[in-house]
Amino acid sequence: MENDQKYDIVIIGSGLGGLLTGALLSKEGYNVCIVEKNSVYGGSLQTFKRNGVVFDTGMHYFGSADKGQFIYKLFNYLDIFNSLKLKRLDLDGFDILNYRDKEYRFAQGFDNFTDIMSSYFPNDKDAVVEFVERIQEVGQSESMFNLISKENEDFFKVGAHYSQNVFKIVSSITSDFVLQNVLTGLNGLIGGGKDKTNMFVFGMTYYSYIESAWRFVGGSSQLTDALVAKIEQNGGTVINNMEVTEIVLDDNRSIDFIKTNKNIIIKGRKFISNIHPVNTLKLLPNNSLRKVYVKRINRLENSTSMFSVFLVLKENLVKYMNYNYFDILTKSTWFDNESGQKAWPQGYILTSQVPEGISEYVSGITIMTPIDPHIFDKWINTDVEKRGPEYRNLKKELAEKLLEKVFSRFPEFRGAVKKYYTATPLTYRDYIGTPNGSAYGFIKDSEKPFETLVLPKTHIRNLLFTGQNINVHGMLGVSTGSLLTISYITDIKKIIKAISDAG
């Protein structure tokens, strides 16, 4: 069956990248259609409810949303900022790192960050100052993030920061092993490992959070709802429960249409894939792209996979924590993602759902820890809720091992848990669609900056990529990535100016 309408833009996948790209293009007057295989839109923006408690799937916090900052301006431009309920995290410690049984606060504001971090290392303040200057240098180098438009500028420019290794940079700044590990202690938000994490991804992540750090009140799906509503208001179409099964090319090796699992054909002039590039290539005909390109994409290494435990808490027992807690259980803050079960867990990230109303107590807490996805290979070809008792027992064993570490740090939690739920890399794979349940997409390797770079533009003339794999992951990276994608379609300089003027 053929859809009678031919759209200007067809977007495969409704993750943040797909929705933002769709919202931006529909605002420009393009007739946009987004096709989503799941019943729920949003990808990592999805929330779910257990025992009346809302949990975020992936977007636990984000940065650069204060007045005048990038996310604030972008969301104002799209006319959605005022519809979002947000809470700013603690100014003097949006993240707390526990390393070797000492807590270190990561503060908002570059001067504040420097002052508080230097108070832990009074004899090495110069190193902290240089570290912050390096972060600022990265943040100020990104033209899309800074909404700078220059004549004849290639917006996707591989700068020196892509080939700079974070661990090597920090080691050159200070020889203090503890300070090295503390300064890079939030690397769990990147998932690339000590030998590969580049300064661009690391620096943009830190820069954004130090500018300002926020949580959604009531869950991140409100952003999904706002973007879907805006696309539909602009005349766009958003379809769920429809999986794209094939991308069909015409005689000129451009995409003619896509086929879906419901035997519906959807035609478009340009197509944008928000699903993982490896999964996109599987939809294309054989030999539609150069073999060397296909091999390179298929060989790229994905970032950390996560095992998560979601705690439903009894009422009025645990005070809300307006920060995230990084607990390091090994001598290094850089985890070995393939250490196996014996050395697991090496640490965890703990984050709270924001209480609604005036309550000072939290009802939901999420604990995330990196895990080797191959532990679950036995069930790789199984479906959700059909993996059997051995899988359930393994999840329980892992959860209780992790919770013992958490309870030793937070003894007040032990008697406060009403119930808990778990998610493995297979869970994330099934609901988010990333290979091995990777949390942050492809690793952008500092030692192979060009080989691990995925551009929005492909060699199929009317196919583009968007999402976390083409730029940086997270709210900031995906948002700037959406602008990079639409720069191949519309007058990006006009849009950059309009966004800049919006805040």
C-alpha positions in Angstrom: 0.0 0.0 0.0 1.4 3.4 -0.9 1.0 6.6 1.1 -0.5 9.1 -1.4 1.6 12.0 -0.1 5.2 12.6 -1.0 6.9 14.4 1.9 9.8 16.9 1.6 11.6 15.2 4.5 11.2 11.6 5.8 12.9 10.9 9.1 13.5 7.4 10.3 13.4 7.3 14.1 12.0 9.6 16.7 14.9 10.0 19.1 16.0 13.5 20.2 17.9 13.9 17.0 15.0 13.0 14.8 12.5 15.1 16.7 14.8 18.2 16.8 15.7 17.9 13.2 12.0 17.5 12.4 11.0 20.5 14.5 13.6 22.7 12.9 12.8 21.7 9.4 9.0 21.9 9.9 9.4 25.4 11.3 11.1 26.3 8.1 8.1 25.1 6.1 9.2 21.7 5.0 6.6 18.9 5.0 8.1 16.5 7.5 7.2 12.9 8.3 8.8 11.0 11.2 8.4 7.2 11.3 9.0 5.4 14.7 8.9 1.6 15.2 8.0 1.7 18.9 4.7 2.7 20.4 6.5 5.5 22.4 8.3 8.4 20.8 11.6 9.8 22.1 14.4 7.2 22.1 16.5 8.0 25.2 14.0 10.7 26.2 11.4 8.0 27.0 10.2 7.6 30.5 8.4 4.7 32.2 6.3 4.4 35.3 6.7 1.7 38.0 4.5 1.7 41.2 3.4 5.2 40.3 7.0 6.5 40.0 8.3 8.0 36.8 11.8 7.1 35.7 13.9 8.6 32.9 15.4 6.1 30.5 18.5 8.1 29.3 18.2 11.9 29.7 19.0 12.1 33.4 20.3 15.7 33.3 21.6 18.2 30.7 23.4 21.5 30.5 23.5 24.9 28.9 19.9 25.8 29.6 20.3 29.0 31.5 19.2 32.3 29.9 21.4 33.2 27.1 22.9 29.7 26.7 22.6 27.4 23.7 19.8 25.0 24.8 17.8 27.9 26.2 18.1 29.8 22.9 17.3 26.8 20.8 14.2 25.8 22.8 13.1 29.4 22.8 13.5 29.5 19.1 11.3 26.4 18.8 8.8 28.0 21.2 9.0 25.1 23.7 11.2 26.3 26.6 8.3 27.7 28.6 6.3 24.5 28.4 9.1 22.5 30.1 9.4 22.0 33.8 13.0 22.1 34.8 15.0 22.2 38.1 18.6 23.5 38.2 21.0 21.3 40.1 23.1 22.6 43.0 25.3 25.5 42.0 28.2 24.3 44.2 27.9 20.7 43.2 25.8 19.5 40.3 27.9 16.3 40.5 29.7 14.8 43.5 32.5 12.4 42.9 33.5 10.0 45.6 37.0 8.9 45.0 39.1 7.0 47.5 36.4 7.8 50.1 36.7 11.5 49.7 34.0 13.6 48.0 34.7 16.2 45.4 32.1 18.7 44.2 31.8 19.8 40.5 30.4 23.3 40.6 28.5 25.3 38.0 30.2 28.4 36.7 33.8 28.3 35.5 35.1 30.5 38.3 33.1 28.7 40.9 34.3 25.3 39.5 37.9 26.5 39.8 37.5 27.8 43.3 35.8 24.8 44.7 38.0 22.2 42.9 41.2 24.2 43.9 40.1 24.0 47.6 40.7 20.3 47.5 44.2 20.7 45.8 45.5 24.0 47.2 49.1 23.2 46.1 48.0 22.5 42.6 45.6 25.3 41.8 47.5 26.2 38.6 46.7 22.8 37.2 43.0 23.2 38.0 43.1 26.7 36.3 44.7 25.2 33.2 42.2 22.3 33.1 39.3 24.8 33.1 41.0 26.9 30.4 41.3 23.8 28.2 37.6 23.1 28.7 36.7 26.7 27.8 38.9 26.5 24.8 37.0 23.5 23.5 33.6 25.1 24.2 34.5 28.3 22.5 35.9 26.5 19.5 32.6 25.0 18.3 30.8 27.5 16.0 27.4 25.8 15.9 27.3 25.7 19.7 28.3 29.3 19.9 25.9 30.2 17.1 28.6 31.8 15.0 28.0 31.9 11.2 30.9 32.8 8.9 31.1 33.1 5.2 32.0 29.9 3.4 32.5 28.1 6.7 32.5 24.3 6.7 30.4 23.8 9.9 31.6 20.2 10.3 35.3 20.8 10.8 37.6 18.3 12.5 39.7 20.5 14.7 42.8 19.7 16.8 40.7 18.7 19.8 39.5 15.5 18.0 43.0 14.1 18.0 43.9 15.2 21.6 43.6 12.4 24.2 42.0 13.6 27.4 44.1 11.4 29.7 47.3 12.6 28.1 46.3 16.2 28.3 45.4 16.0 32.0 48.6 14.0 32.7 50.6 16.8 31.1 48.8 19.4 33.3 49.5 17.6 36.6 51.6 14.7 37.8 49.3 14.3 40.9 47.6 10.9 40.3 44.6 11.8 42.5 44.0 15.1 40.8 44.3 13.5 37.3 41.5 11.0 38.3 39.3 13.6 40.0 39.4 16.1 37.1 38.5 13.3 34.6 36.1 11.6 37.1 33.0 12.3 35.0 34.3 10.3 32.1 31.5 7.8 32.8 29.2 10.2 30.9 31.3 9.6 27.8 32.0 5.9 27.8 35.1 5.9 25.6 37.8 4.8 27.9 41.2 6.3 28.9 43.0 5.4 25.7 40.4 6.8 23.3 38.3 9.6 24.7 39.1 12.8 22.8 39.2 16.3 24.1 36.4 17.6 21.9 33.7 15.2 23.3 35.1 15.4 26.8 35.4 19.2 26.7 32.0 19.9 25.2 30.4 17.6 27.8 32.1 19.3 30.7 31.6 22.8 29.3 27.9 22.3 29.0 27.4 21.1 32.5 29.7 23.7 34.1 27.7 26.4 32.3 24.5 25.1 34.0 23.1 21.7 34.9 19.4 20.8 34.9 16.9 18.0 35.4 13.4 17.6 34.1 10.6 17.7 36.7 8.3 14.9 35.9 10.6 13.2 33.4 12.2 13.9 30.1 9.3 12.7 28.0 7.8 16.2 28.3 10.5 17.3 25.8 9.3 14.6 23.4 5.7 15.7 23.8 6.6 19.3 23.2 8.6 18.5 20.0 5.9 16.2 18.6 3.3 18.8 19.2 5.4 21.5 17.6 6.0 19.3 14.5 2.3 18.6 14.1 1.4 22.3 14.6 3.8 23.0 11.7 1.9 20.5 9.5 4.2 17.6 10.0 3.3 13.9 10.5 4.6 11.7 13.3 3.8 8.0 13.0 4.5 5.3 15.7 4.2 1.5 15.7 5.7 1.4 12.2 9.1 -0.1 11.6 11.1 0.8 8.4 12.1 -2.5 6.9 13.7 -1.4 3.6 15.1 1.6 1.9 14.5 1.5 -1.8 16.7 3.4 -4.4 15.8 4.6 -7.8 17.8 4.3 -11.0 19.9 7.4 -10.0 20.9 5.7 -6.7 18.9 8.1 -4.7 16.2 7.0 -2.2 12.8 6.7 -3.9 10.8 5.5 -0.9 10.9 3.4 2.3 8.9 0.3 3.1 7.5 -0.5 6.5 6.4 -3.6 8.3 2.8 -2.7 7.6 3.4 -2.9 3.9 3.2 0.9 3.6 5.4 2.8 1.2 6.4 6.3 2.2 7.9 8.6 -0.4 10.1 11.7 0.2 12.5 14.1 -1.4 15.1 13.8 1.3 15.6 11.2 4.0 17.2 11.5 7.4 18.1 8.5 9.6 18.1 9.0 13.3 18.6 5.3 14.0 22.1 3.9 14.5 24.2 4.1 11.3 24.8 0.3 11.4 21.1 -0.4 11.5 20.6 2.2 8.7 23.0 0.3 6.4 21.1 -2.9 6.9 18.0 -1.3 5.4 19.9 -0.3 2.2 20.3 -2.6 -0.8 23.6 -4.4 -1.1 26.4 -2.5 -2.9 24.5 0.8 -2.6 27.5 2.3 -0.8 31.2 1.8 -1.2 32.4 -1.4 0.5 35.2 0.5 2.3 32.6 2.9 3.8 30.3 0.1 4.9 33.2 -1.9 6.5 34.4 1.2 8.3 31.0 1.9 9.8 30.4 -1.7 10.8 33.8 -1.9 12.5 33.4 1.2 14.6 33.4 0.5 18.3 30.4 1.5 20.4 30.7 3.2 23.7 29.9 1.8 27.2 26.9 -0.4 27.8 25.0 0.1 31.0 23.3 -2.0 33.7 20.7 0.0 35.6 18.7 -0.5 38.8 15.6 1.6 39.4 14.6 2.0 43.0 11.0 2.7 44.1 11.3 4.1 47.6 9.0 4.1 50.5 7.4 7.5 51.3 9.2 10.2 53.3 12.4 8.3 54.1 15.1 9.5 51.7 15.7 13.2 51.1 15.9 14.4 47.5 19.5 14.9 46.3 19.8 17.8 43.9 23.0 16.4 42.3 24.3 13.2 40.8 26.6 11.0 42.7 29.6 9.2 41.1 31.0 6.5 43.4 34.3 5.1 42.2 35.1 1.6 43.6 38.6 1.1 42.0 41.9 3.0 42.0 41.1 4.7 38.7 38.1 6.7 37.6 38.5 5.3 34.1 36.6 2.0 34.0 37.7 -1.1 32.2 34.5 -1.9 30.3 35.6 -5.5 29.6 36.7 -6.5 33.0 34.0 -9.2 33.4 31.8 -10.1 36.3 34.5 -10.7 38.9 35.7 -7.1 39.0 32.2 -5.7 38.5 31.0 -3.2 39.5 33.9 -0.7 39.3 31.6 2.2 40.2 28.2 3.7 39.6 26.3 6.9 38.9 23.3 7.6 41.1 20.6 10.1 40.1 17.3 11.1 41.7 14.0 11.8 40.1 12.8 15.3 41.0 9.9 15.2 43.5 6.8 17.0 42.1 5.0 19.5 44.4 6.6 20.6 47.6 7.9 17.3 48.9 11.6 17.2 50.0 11.6 13.4 49.7 12.5 11.3 46.7 10.4 8.4 45.5 12.6 7.2 42.6 16.4 6.7 42.3 18.3 5.3 39.3 21.7 3.6 39.6 23.7 3.0 36.4 27.0 1.2 36.0 29.0 0.2 33.0 28.9 -3.5 32.2 30.4 -5.8 29.5 27.4 -6.5 27.2 28.8 -9.9 26.2 27.7 -11.2 29.6 24.3 -11.4 28.0 25.2 -12.9 24.7 23.3 -16.1 25.5 20.0 -14.1 25.1 21.0 -11.9 22.3 18.4 -13.4 19.9 15.6 -13.3 22.4 12.8 -10.8 22.9 11.7 -8.7 25.8 9.9 -10.6 28.6 10.8 -13.9 26.9 14.3 -14.6 28.2 13.6 -17.1 30.8 14.4 -17.7 34.5 18.2 -17.9 34.0 18.3 -14.4 32.6 16.0 -13.2 35.5 18.3 -14.8 38.0 21.4 -13.2 36.5 19.7 -9.8 36.6 18.8 -10.3 40.3 22.3 -11.5 41.1 23.9 -8.4 39.5 21.3 -6.0 41.0 21.9 -7.3 44.5 25.7 -7.2 44.1 25.4 -3.6 42.9 23.0 -2.6 45.7 25.3 -3.9 48.4 27.9 -1.3 47.1 25.2 1.4 47.1 23.9 0.5 50.6 27.4 0.6 52.0 27.7 4.2 50.8 24.0 5.1 51.5 22.9 3.0 54.5 19.7 4.9 54.7 18.6 3.3 51.4 18.6 -0.3 52.7 15.3 -0.1 54.6 13.8 2.4 52.2 13.5 0.3 49.0 9.9 -0.8 48.3 10.8 -2.5 45.1 13.5 -2.4 42.4 13.6 -3.0 38.6 16.5 -3.6 36.3 17.6 -2.9 32.7 20.4 -4.7 30.9 22.2 -3.7 27.7 19.6 -5.9 25.9 16.8 -3.8 27.4 18.4 -0.6 26.1 19.0 -2.3 22.7 15.4 -3.3 22.4 13.9 0.0 23.4 16.5 2.5 22.2 17.8 0.5 19.2 21.6 0.9 19.8 23.9 -2.2 19.2 24.8 -3.9 22.5 22.7 -1.3 24.3 25.5 1.3 23.9 24.7 4.4 26.0 26.6 7.0 23.9 26.9 5.8 20.4 30.2 5.4 18.6 33.4 6.1 20.4 35.1 9.1 18.8 38.7 7.8 19.1 41.4 10.4 19.8 43.9 8.1 18.1 41.8 7.7 15.0 39.9 10.9 14.7 39.0 10.7 11.0 38.3 6.9 10.9 35.8 7.2 13.8 34.1 10.3 12.5 30.6 9.9 10.9 29.4 12.8 8.8 25.8 13.7 8.4 26.1 13.5 4.6 26.3 10.1 3.0 27.2 9.0 -0.6 23.5 8.5 -1.3 22.6 12.0 -2.4 19.3 12.4 -0.5 20.2 10.5 2.7 21.6 12.2 5.8 22.3 11.1 9.4 21.4 12.8 12.6 21.7 11.9 16.3 24.4 11.1 18.7 26.7 9.2 16.4 27.5 12.2 14.1 28.7 14.7 16.7 28.6 14.4 20.5 26.0 12.5 22.5 23.6 14.0 25.1 21.3 17.0 24.8 24.0 19.4 23.7 25.7 17.1 21.2 22.5 15.9 19.5 21.1 19.5 19.4 24.2 20.9 17.6 24.2 17.7 15.5 20.7 18.5 14.3 21.8 21.9 13.1 24.7 20.2 11.3 22.3 17.9 9.6 19.9 20.6 8.4 22.8 22.7 7.2 22.8 20.3 4.2 19.2 21.1 3.5 18.3 24.7 4.3 19.8 28.2 4.9 21.6 27.4 8.2 23.0 30.9 8.6 19.5 32.4 8.8 18.5 29.8 11.4 21.7 30.3 13.4 20.9 34.1 13.6 17.3 33.4 14.5 18.3 31.1 17.3 20.9 33.5 18.5 18.3 36.3 18.6 15.8 34.0 20.6 17.6 34.2 23.9 
